[in-house]
Amino acid sequence: VQLQASGGGLVQPGGSLRLSCAASGRIFSVQSRSWYRQAPGNQRELVTRIVGGGITDYADSVKGRFTVSRDNAKNTVDLQMNSLKPEDTAVYYCNFVAPRGSSWGQGTLVTVSS
């Protein structure tokens, strides 16, 4: 199963973007859907996760600005990013975890700059 992330781009500080991630095939019993990001020179970090019961978790740096959502039937996960800051600039990766393993998307670049 492959994950396809989309929606990245260039946005000015204070702007918004919506990222989407879709699975190319069927993934059963997905336990969690997450977004990670990696800025140049930094390690990949968890941005947000939504688990089976709909419980969400956010990095402190994005709380109140980012919102994760999912569609179980379509096996997708979206990330609404508002009030973007230059420090949000990174490649964003989606990740699904299921009993058969973990799948990663190819990454989509988000650049926040004036």
VMD Tcl script that draws the C-alpha trace (Angstrom):
set ca {
  {0.00 0.00 0.00}
  {1.29 3.43 -0.92}
  {0.37 6.75 0.62}
  {0.13 9.86 -1.51}
  {0.47 13.22 0.18}
  {-0.55 16.45 -1.51}
  {-1.38 20.08 -0.80}
  {2.00 21.57 -0.01}
  {3.20 24.84 -1.43}
  {4.38 28.35 -0.74}
  {2.33 30.47 1.62}
  {2.89 33.75 3.40}
  {3.14 33.92 7.19}
  {-0.33 33.87 8.69}
  {-1.74 31.96 5.76}
  {-3.33 28.53 5.55}
  {-2.79 25.28 3.73}
  {-4.57 21.96 3.75}
  {-2.60 18.75 3.29}
  {-4.22 15.51 2.25}
  {-2.99 11.94 2.35}
  {-4.67 9.01 0.65}
  {-3.86 5.32 0.52}
  {-3.63 3.74 -2.92}
  {-4.95 0.43 -1.63}
  {-6.94 -1.04 1.18}
  {-5.45 -0.88 4.66}
  {-7.35 -2.79 7.28}
  {-7.51 -1.97 10.96}
  {-5.55 1.25 10.78}
  {-4.45 2.02 14.31}
  {-3.16 5.52 13.78}
  {-2.81 8.17 11.10}
  {-0.11 10.75 11.64}
  {1.64 13.71 10.10}
  {5.35 14.23 10.63}
  {7.60 16.95 9.34}
  {11.28 17.41 8.73}
  {12.93 20.78 8.35}
  {16.39 21.11 6.77}
  {19.05 20.00 9.24}
  {16.48 18.71 11.71}
  {15.17 15.30 12.63}
  {11.73 14.19 11.58}
  {9.22 15.14 14.25}
  {5.65 14.19 14.99}
  {3.19 16.96 14.22}
  {-0.09 15.24 14.99}
  {-1.68 11.84 15.34}
  {-5.24 10.58 15.28}
  {-5.91 7.10 16.60}
  {-8.70 4.60 16.31}
  {-11.04 6.18 18.79}
  {-10.69 9.59 17.20}
  {-8.35 10.81 19.89}
  {-5.89 13.37 18.64}
  {-2.51 14.53 19.82}
  {-0.56 17.58 18.67}
  {2.95 18.89 19.06}
  {2.97 21.91 21.35}
  {4.27 24.07 18.53}
  {1.12 23.55 16.42}
  {-1.63 23.33 19.04}
  {-4.47 25.69 18.28}
  {-3.30 26.22 14.70}
  {-3.36 22.78 13.08}
  {-6.27 20.36 12.92}
  {-6.11 16.73 11.84}
  {-9.09 14.88 10.42}
  {-9.69 11.51 8.84}
  {-12.09 9.61 6.66}
  {-12.10 5.96 7.66}
  {-14.08 4.84 4.64}
  {-11.69 6.49 2.22}
  {-8.58 5.80 4.32}
  {-7.47 9.39 4.19}
  {-6.08 11.87 6.66}
  {-6.02 15.63 6.23}
  {-4.12 18.37 8.00}
  {-5.58 21.86 8.11}
  {-2.83 24.33 8.89}
  {-3.75 27.87 9.88}
  {-1.73 30.83 11.09}
  {1.36 29.39 9.48}
  {4.76 30.57 10.64}
  {8.15 30.48 8.91}
  {9.22 27.81 11.40}
  {6.51 25.53 9.99}
  {8.56 25.26 6.81}
  {9.36 21.59 6.27}
  {8.62 18.51 4.25}
  {5.46 16.97 5.67}
  {4.99 13.21 5.67}
  {1.90 11.17 6.39}
  {2.09 7.83 8.14}
  {-0.40 5.03 8.71}
  {0.17 2.29 11.25}
  {-1.72 -0.98 10.95}
  {-1.15 -4.48 12.30}
  {0.70 -5.41 9.11}
  {3.13 -2.52 9.43}
  {3.76 1.17 8.88}
  {3.37 3.06 5.60}
  {4.82 6.44 4.69}
  {3.88 8.99 2.08}
  {6.49 10.56 -0.15}
  {6.39 13.96 1.55}
  {5.03 17.31 0.48}
  {6.96 20.55 0.89}
  {5.45 23.42 2.83}
  {7.27 26.74 2.63}
  {6.15 29.67 4.75}
  {7.81 32.84 3.57}
  {7.03 36.38 2.62}
}
mol new
graphics top color blue
foreach p $ca { graphics top sphere $p radius 0.5 }
foreach p [lrange $ca 0 end-1] q [lrange $ca 1 end] { graphics top cylinder $p $q radius 0.2 }
display resetview
